[in-house]
Amino acid sequence: MHISLPSMIRRKRDGGRLESEEIRELIGAYTAAKVPDYQMAAMLMAVLFRGLDEEELSVWTDAMLHSGRVMSHAGVPEIKVDKHSTGGVGDKISLCLAPAVAALGVPVPMVSGRGLGHTGGTLDKLESIPGFEVNLAADRACRMLEECGLFLIGQTEDLAPADRKLYALRDVTGTVESIPLIASSIMSKKLAEGIDALVLDVKVGDGAFMRDLKQARTLAKTLIGIGEASGKSVVALITDMTAPIGLTVGNALEVREAIDVMRGGGPPDTVELTRELGARMLLLGAVVDDLDAGKEAIDRVLRDGSALELFSRVIELQGGDPDVCADPEKLPAASNRETIVARRQGYVARINPRVVAAAALEVGAGRKVKEDDVDPATGIELAVRPGDPVTAGQPLAVLHHNDSGDTEALKTLETAFEITDAPPKPASLIRDRI
């Protein structure tokens, strides 16, 4: 290496700047295993405390992006648009959104992740579909985009490999919460997909990584800035994460809910997020002239079966059983169900998303450590939403389990619900538009 890494670490620790060539050499050397984890961890901690300015962040992200392959979709002339969520509880929106948008003529190259901490992952949900293969080679994914306008895959070995290494290191060194590091991680992967535009769903609230609106706005603006510096069109919605999205938390359960949405049904908040995000993807993809037209188009393909038909085709092309779309009973189902009920009459003032996620984790719907296996059949089905009136003894939720962790999960789940005498003030699902 031509750079002095200890000098760089000290300079950033003391609030100084990193030069562009230094950043590129650092990221390249770390990806090639020429920088030890302990030195890179020190640099990440310095960035956590001191941040990166706009130019540093742009170069840092670009170096991560070009640490591996960048997909090219020369055979797909249309504007390619993806969506990214910063992570929530019950967030199955990608499952119904991507097919709906692709069915309307906007190609969606979607590279997703697994669950992280209390948040669920799109890949885990997709893998609850029997046979579904998320680990497609990039060339095969590119052919799928040409053939049907959509792929739903995980990060391949050659897409932004620097991010894979840095992400794992951040997870064990207390440096996950840095906005520049979060933003560069997200955007390096998204830009490597070969997109032209991106819609961001930045979650805010108890169930999100960003707990307050100021933090969420900062992250959204940072992500947009990186995208624009790379010549991409990026817009963001900041959406509420003070309660789980929809009525299900758990992989196969969430796939069922997404299928319900693509049959013209589904919980109102799941549908609303699909419409709002989808309309913006269609607008960026230049197939509608305004958001109202976009929402109407999304409504149409959810009602007429076009989105579900495309989802079925993608499932088949990626090795899964497409019959789950016509018969969701073919999805994995837990052997046991336990119901918790309201202890008093009143109104559901709150459903704590982190507590619900913790209960789902106990029965295997997520991972406590990254090596854990996920049980695709387990999870939680909510019977109420915030604001609903309840009577004593009325069901609040059903725990789906396979005789593992259910005792602790039930105890945890009971604490997720707050019932009050007066109804709560309705919360807006869309907190801001940037």
Beta strands, then each sheet from edge to edge (+ up, - down):
strand 1: 81-85
strand 2: 108-112
strand 3: 150-154
strand 4: 197-204
strand 5: 233-240
strand 6: 248-249
strand 7: 336-341
strand 8: 346-351
strand 9: 379-382
strand 10: 389-390
strand 11: 395-401
strand 12: 417-420
strand 13: 430-433
sheet 1: 1+ 4+ 5+ 13-
sheet 2: 2+ 3+
sheet 3: 6+ 9- 11+ 7-
sheet 4: 10+ 8- 12+
end
